[in-house]
């Protein structure tokens, strides 16, 4: 299906969204400042409030998970 990026993927709504997207066939890249412990979700530790690192983060995701549309 493609790559889905989910912020706040460590817990709560973000974790539920990551799990659902994975269930629906997406490759999921989860981003959070806390550890992500969801099987099958590629975990990236980052603070998305810091916009200076967004381009590098997306580059890492594309290298490790796949092309982001």
Secondary structure, 3 states (H helix, E strand, C coil): CCEEEEECCCCHHHHHHHHHHHHCCCEEEEEECCCCCCCCCEEEECCCCCHHHHHHHHHHHHHHCCCCC
